[in-house]
Amino acid sequence: MRDILTERDPQVEAAAAVIAAAAPDVIVLTGIDYDLGGIALGAFEDRLAAAGADYAHRLALRPNTGMATGLDLDGDGRTGGPGDAQGFGRFAGEGGMAVLSRLPLGETTDYSAFLWRDLPGNLLDGAGLSADAAAIQRLSTTGHWVVPVVLPDGRSLRLLAWMATPPVFDGPEDRNGRRNHDEAAFWTRLLDGDLPFAPPQGPFIVIGDANLDPVDGDGRADALTSLLADRRLQDPQPASRGAEQATSAQGGPNADQRGAAALDTADWPEDGGPGNLRVDYVLPSADLVVEEAAVWWPELGSLEAEATATASRHRLVYIDIRSP
């Protein structure tokens, strides 16, 4: 069935080229559509292999995006729309997550069915959901996974992966902003042992798209800020010269920008958009040694810059780690 995907999409080809150039041993992909047979992910693997990046192990679970609820979650008086799904989606599986790895993957724990109302200290009250909607609304927009990567010495490195909703595109009730906050708070609650699940054992890495900058742009940053400052984790603050140049090329920082431009991981326009922001994170546990951390954002004018911009508005964030 992969033969139907013969047309070369420039964005797909560019994304494959970026990943092949970075050559990670393990990568978490966000915003990749899910299908039951894994056709889309398999086709992308073929593109990666053609670009020189082979991954023997892969994982893709059904995301909450596009999962029908039968209720009017977004309050527009109708059911069956993209805003009425468990996570915004025009079809089941739109914009999911996947993991590709050169190392074997262990048994994944999927927390995506966890209800928003069951998170201690949640911000659900005030989000504008009806009682029926609040009773079934899942916390995860896309998913919350713990994925063990089996290391050569037999130990496991666990990936705590997620992709949150953007904290915008709603109304004064701030439904998306509240949910985005709580999606980040889930990891702190899990590590604290406040949930009906065993906390993950180290070493581990909190990794994914928080869709939130800790200091700039819209959103409720308290939960993310707490996660970045958590003593069980470390924030190596991956940076790039390309992000600094991109901000300068747009005429300088946003008028209200407070964060360092070098830490930005996503390239949005300033005119009609939020400008460049830091929204993608790789946060290793404190028991790991970080040897290198950077954002794959080539300098303007380099051979890789055009492909990187074509691949995605988000840039690849990577770290090299080892055990102490």
C-alpha positions as CSV (number, residue, x, y, z in Angstrom):
1,M,0.0,0.0,0.0
2,R,3.0,2.3,0.3
3,D,3.1,2.5,-3.5
4,I,0.2,5.0,-3.4
5,L,2.7,7.4,-1.7
6,T,4.9,7.9,-4.7
7,E,4.6,11.7,-5.1
8,R,7.6,13.5,-3.6
9,D,6.4,16.1,-1.1
10,P,9.0,18.8,-0.6
11,Q,8.2,19.1,3.1
12,V,8.5,15.3,3.7
13,E,11.8,15.2,1.7
14,A,13.2,18.2,3.6
15,A,12.2,16.6,7.0
16,A,13.9,13.4,6.0
17,A,17.0,15.3,5.0
18,V,17.2,17.2,8.3
19,I,16.8,14.0,10.4
20,A,19.4,12.2,8.3
21,A,21.8,15.0,8.8
22,A,21.3,15.2,12.5
23,A,21.4,11.3,12.7
24,P,19.8,10.8,16.1
25,D,19.7,7.3,17.6
26,V,16.2,8.0,18.8
27,I,13.7,10.7,17.7
28,V,10.2,11.7,18.8
29,L,8.2,12.9,15.9
30,T,5.2,15.2,16.6
31,G,2.6,16.4,14.2
32,I,2.7,13.2,12.1
33,D,-0.6,11.7,11.1
34,Y,-1.6,8.3,12.6
35,D,-3.2,5.5,10.7
36,L,-4.1,2.0,12.0
37,G,-1.8,0.2,9.5
38,G,1.1,2.5,10.0
39,I,1.2,3.4,6.3
40,A,2.1,7.0,6.7
41,L,4.9,6.3,9.2
42,G,6.2,3.4,7.1
43,A,6.3,5.7,4.0
44,F,8.3,8.3,6.0
45,E,10.7,5.6,7.1
46,D,11.2,4.7,3.5
47,R,12.1,8.4,2.8
48,L,14.5,8.4,5.8
49,A,16.2,5.2,4.5
50,A,16.6,6.8,1.1
51,A,18.2,9.8,2.8
52,G,20.6,7.5,4.7
53,A,18.9,7.2,8.1
54,D,17.6,3.7,8.9
55,Y,15.5,3.0,12.0
56,A,14.8,-0.6,12.9
57,H,12.3,0.2,15.7
58,R,9.2,2.4,15.6
59,L,6.1,3.2,17.7
60,A,2.9,5.0,16.9
61,L,-0.2,4.8,19.1
62,R,-3.6,6.2,18.4
63,P,-3.7,9.8,19.5
64,N,-6.6,11.7,21.0
65,T,-6.6,14.1,18.0
66,G,-9.7,13.6,16.0
67,M,-11.2,11.0,18.3
68,A,-14.9,11.6,18.2
69,T,-16.8,12.2,21.5
70,G,-20.4,12.6,20.2
71,L,-20.6,15.8,22.3
72,D,-20.4,19.5,21.6
73,L,-17.2,20.1,23.4
74,D,-16.4,23.5,21.8
75,G,-19.8,24.9,22.5
76,D,-20.6,25.9,18.9
77,G,-24.0,24.3,19.0
78,R,-23.0,21.4,16.7
79,T,-21.4,18.0,17.2
80,G,-18.9,16.1,15.0
81,G,-16.6,19.1,14.3
82,P,-12.8,19.1,14.9
83,G,-13.2,20.9,18.2
84,D,-15.6,18.2,19.4
85,A,-12.9,15.5,19.4
86,Q,-10.9,14.5,22.4
87,G,-8.1,16.5,20.8
88,F,-8.6,19.0,17.9
89,G,-8.6,17.1,14.7
90,R,-10.4,17.1,11.3
91,F,-10.0,13.3,11.1
92,A,-9.0,10.5,13.5
93,G,-5.3,10.5,14.0
94,E,-4.5,13.9,12.6
95,G,-1.2,15.3,13.9
96,G,-0.2,12.4,16.1
97,M,3.2,11.3,17.6
98,A,5.7,8.6,16.7
99,V,9.0,7.3,18.0
100,L,11.8,6.0,15.7
101,S,14.8,4.3,17.2
102,R,17.9,2.4,16.3
103,L,17.7,0.7,19.7
104,P,14.9,-1.7,20.7
105,L,11.8,-0.2,22.4
106,G,10.2,-1.8,25.5
107,E,6.6,-1.9,26.5
108,T,5.1,1.5,26.3
109,T,2.7,2.9,29.0
110,D,0.0,5.1,27.4
111,Y,-1.7,7.6,29.7
112,S,-3.7,9.2,26.9
113,A,-7.0,8.1,28.3
114,F,-6.4,9.8,31.6
115,L,-9.3,12.2,32.3
116,W,-8.6,15.9,32.8
117,R,-10.8,16.1,35.9
118,D,-8.7,13.5,37.6
119,L,-5.5,15.5,37.6
120,P,-4.9,16.9,41.1
121,G,-5.0,20.7,41.1
122,N,-6.4,20.9,37.5
123,L,-7.7,24.1,35.9
124,L,-10.8,22.4,34.4
125,D,-13.2,24.6,36.4
126,G,-13.9,27.7,34.3
127,A,-13.0,26.0,31.0
128,G,-16.6,26.3,29.8
129,L,-17.2,22.5,29.6
130,S,-20.7,21.1,30.3
131,A,-21.0,18.5,33.0
132,D,-21.3,15.8,30.3
133,A,-18.2,17.0,28.5
134,A,-16.1,17.4,31.7
135,A,-17.0,13.8,32.6
136,I,-15.4,12.4,29.4
137,Q,-12.8,15.0,28.5
138,R,-9.3,13.5,28.4
139,L,-6.3,15.5,29.5
140,S,-4.0,14.7,26.6
141,T,-4.6,16.6,23.4
142,T,-2.4,14.1,21.5
143,G,-1.0,11.8,24.1
144,H,1.2,11.2,27.1
145,W,3.5,8.2,26.7
146,V,6.3,6.6,28.7
147,V,8.5,4.7,26.1
148,P,11.4,2.6,27.3
149,V,14.4,2.5,25.0
150,V,16.5,-0.6,25.7
151,L,20.2,0.4,25.9
152,P,23.1,-1.9,24.9
153,D,23.9,-2.7,28.5
154,G,20.3,-3.9,29.0
155,R,19.1,-0.9,31.0
156,S,16.2,1.2,29.8
157,L,16.1,5.0,29.2
158,R,12.5,6.1,29.4
159,L,11.0,8.8,27.1
160,L,8.2,10.8,28.7
161,A,6.7,12.1,25.5
162,W,3.8,14.5,24.9
163,M,2.4,17.1,22.5
164,A,0.2,19.7,24.0
165,T,-2.6,21.9,22.6
166,P,-1.6,25.4,21.6
167,P,-2.9,27.8,24.4
168,V,-4.8,29.9,22.0
169,F,-7.7,29.5,19.5
170,D,-10.4,29.7,22.1
171,G,-12.4,32.3,24.0
172,P,-12.3,34.1,27.3
173,E,-12.8,30.8,29.1
174,D,-9.3,29.9,28.0
175,R,-10.1,26.3,27.6
176,N,-6.9,25.6,25.6
177,G,-4.7,27.7,27.8
178,R,-5.9,25.8,30.9
179,R,-5.5,22.4,29.2
180,N,-2.0,23.3,27.9
181,H,-1.0,24.2,31.5
182,D,-2.3,20.9,32.9
183,E,-0.7,18.8,30.1
184,A,2.7,20.0,31.3
185,A,1.6,19.6,35.0
186,F,0.9,15.9,34.4
187,W,4.6,15.1,34.3
188,T,5.2,16.8,37.7
189,R,2.2,15.0,39.2
190,L,3.4,11.7,37.8
191,L,7.0,12.2,39.2
192,D,5.6,13.3,42.5
193,G,3.5,10.1,42.9
194,D,0.3,12.0,43.0
195,L,-1.4,9.9,40.3
196,P,-2.7,6.3,40.4
197,F,0.4,5.2,38.4
198,A,3.9,4.2,39.5
199,P,6.3,7.1,38.9
200,P,8.8,6.3,36.1
201,Q,12.2,5.1,37.2
202,G,15.3,6.9,36.0
203,P,17.1,7.5,33.8
204,F,14.4,9.3,31.8
205,I,13.9,12.2,29.4
206,V,10.8,14.5,29.3
207,I,10.5,15.2,25.6
208,G,8.0,16.8,23.3
209,D,6.2,19.8,22.0
210,A,4.7,21.8,24.9
211,N,3.4,24.5,22.5
212,L,4.4,27.0,25.1
213,D,7.3,29.4,25.7
214,P,8.1,29.8,29.4
215,V,8.4,33.6,29.1
216,D,7.1,34.8,25.8
217,G,3.8,34.5,23.9
218,D,0.4,33.5,25.2
219,G,-0.4,30.8,27.7
220,R,-0.2,29.9,31.4
221,A,3.5,29.1,32.0
222,D,3.5,28.1,35.7
223,A,3.4,24.4,35.1
224,L,6.1,24.5,32.4
225,T,8.3,26.8,34.5
226,S,8.0,24.4,37.4
227,L,9.0,21.5,35.1
228,L,12.0,23.3,33.8
229,A,13.1,24.1,37.4
230,D,12.4,20.6,38.8
231,R,15.5,19.3,40.5
232,R,14.9,15.8,39.2
233,L,15.4,17.2,35.7
234,Q,17.9,19.4,34.0
235,D,17.4,22.0,31.3
236,P,20.5,22.0,29.1
237,Q,19.0,25.0,27.2
238,P,19.7,23.9,23.6
239,A,20.5,26.9,21.5
240,S,21.4,27.9,17.9
241,R,23.0,30.7,16.1
242,G,20.3,30.3,13.4
243,A,17.5,31.3,15.8
244,E,19.4,34.5,16.7
245,Q,19.9,35.4,13.1
246,A,16.2,34.6,12.3
247,T,15.1,37.0,14.9
248,S,17.4,39.7,13.6
249,A,16.3,39.1,10.0
250,Q,12.7,39.8,11.1
251,G,13.7,43.2,12.4
252,G,14.8,42.3,15.9
253,P,12.9,40.7,18.8
254,N,9.2,41.0,19.3
255,A,8.3,44.2,21.2
256,D,7.5,42.1,24.3
257,Q,10.1,39.4,23.9
258,R,12.0,38.6,27.1
259,G,13.5,35.2,26.4
260,A,16.9,34.6,24.7
261,A,16.4,34.4,20.9
262,A,19.0,31.6,20.7
263,L,16.8,29.3,22.6
264,D,13.8,29.5,20.2
265,T,12.7,26.3,18.5
266,A,9.9,27.4,16.3
267,D,9.8,30.0,13.5
268,W,6.5,31.9,13.4
269,P,6.0,35.2,11.7
270,E,5.8,38.4,13.8
271,D,3.2,40.0,11.5
272,G,0.0,38.2,12.5
273,G,1.8,35.5,14.5
274,P,3.6,35.1,17.9
275,G,7.1,35.4,16.5
276,N,9.8,32.9,17.2
277,L,9.3,31.0,20.5
278,R,10.9,28.2,22.5
279,V,8.2,25.5,22.6
280,D,10.0,22.2,22.1
281,Y,11.9,20.5,24.9
282,V,14.3,17.7,25.7
283,L,14.8,17.5,29.5
284,P,17.0,14.7,30.8
285,S,16.8,13.4,34.3
286,A,19.4,14.7,36.7
287,D,21.3,11.4,36.8
288,L,22.4,11.8,33.1
289,V,25.4,13.6,31.8
290,V,24.7,16.0,28.9
291,E,27.6,16.2,26.6
292,E,26.0,18.4,24.0
293,A,22.7,20.2,23.4
294,A,21.6,22.3,20.5
295,V,18.7,23.3,18.2
296,W,19.1,22.2,14.6
297,W,18.7,25.7,13.1
298,P,21.4,26.3,10.5
299,E,22.8,29.8,10.0
300,L,21.2,31.9,7.3
301,G,22.7,31.3,3.9
302,S,24.0,27.8,4.7
303,L,23.2,24.9,2.5
304,E,21.0,23.3,5.2
305,A,19.0,26.5,6.0
306,E,16.5,26.1,3.2
307,A,15.8,22.5,3.8
308,T,15.3,23.1,7.5
309,A,12.8,25.9,6.9
310,T,10.9,23.7,4.4
311,A,10.8,20.8,6.8
312,S,8.8,22.5,9.5
313,R,8.2,25.7,11.4
314,H,9.6,23.7,14.4
315,R,13.3,22.9,14.6
316,L,14.8,19.7,15.7
317,V,16.1,19.8,19.3
318,Y,18.7,17.3,20.2
319,I,21.0,16.3,23.1
320,D,23.9,13.9,23.4
321,I,23.9,12.1,26.8
322,R,25.7,9.4,28.7
323,S,25.4,7.8,32.1
324,P,27.8,9.2,34.8
